[in-house]
Amino acid sequence: MPIIVGESMCLAIPAKIISVECDMAEADIGGVTRQVSLALTPEVEIGDYVLLHAGFALSVIDAEEAQETLKMLESLI
């Protein structure tokens, strides 16, 4: 899902939350795990999918939307 800022566009990637500790989480992105900030999405729970950009979970999305987006991104590779 693109995020448009001024004349620039950034890409937010779906990631599955696999652990949560305070305002940080471990997220799975196609088999790769990363530490992400939950400062913008404190409601996140283990198993949720989030849109991830620059190390921040920007919003919670449903699993179906996440899977569709991941399939589309994989087709570009």
Secondary structure, 3 states (H helix, E strand, C coil): CEEEECCEEEECEEEEEEEEECCEEEEEECCEEEEEECCCCCCCCCCCEEEEECCEEEEEECHHHHHHHHHHHHHCC
